[in-house]
Amino acid sequence: MNRMYKVNVTIEKDEHGYFAYCPALEGCQTQGNTFEEALSNTKEAIAEEALNINKAKEYYNTLKKN
């Protein structure tokens, strides 16, 4: 089942380009040379973090069954 969530993303311009992070997902940070690249990289990072969370939940559920 696919679920849609809304999360806040912060993108800040710095001396190297753009730095982006999602405060709701600890460690979900990325960067890009342009705003658009930083946003795209953030979407990928959030998707990867969601996948990791789902894998952790599946693993936890297998431990509960044993």
Residue pairs with C-beta under 8 A, 6 or more apart in sequence:
5 50
7 22
7 24
7 25
7 46
8 22
8 23
8 24
9 20
9 21
9 22
9 39
9 42
9 46
10 20
10 21
10 22
10 23
11 18
11 19
11 20
11 35
11 38
11 39
11 42
12 18
12 19
12 20
13 19
13 35
16 31
17 31
17 32
17 33
17 34
17 37
17 38
18 31
18 32
18 33
18 34
18 35
18 37
18 38
19 29
19 30
19 31
19 38
20 29
20 30
20 31
20 32
20 38
20 39
20 41
20 42
21 28
21 29
21 30
21 42
22 28
22 29
22 42
22 45
22 46
22 49
25 46
25 49
27 49
28 42
28 45
28 46
28 49
29 45
30 38
30 41
30 42
30 44
30 45
31 38
31 41
32 38
32 39
32 40
32 41
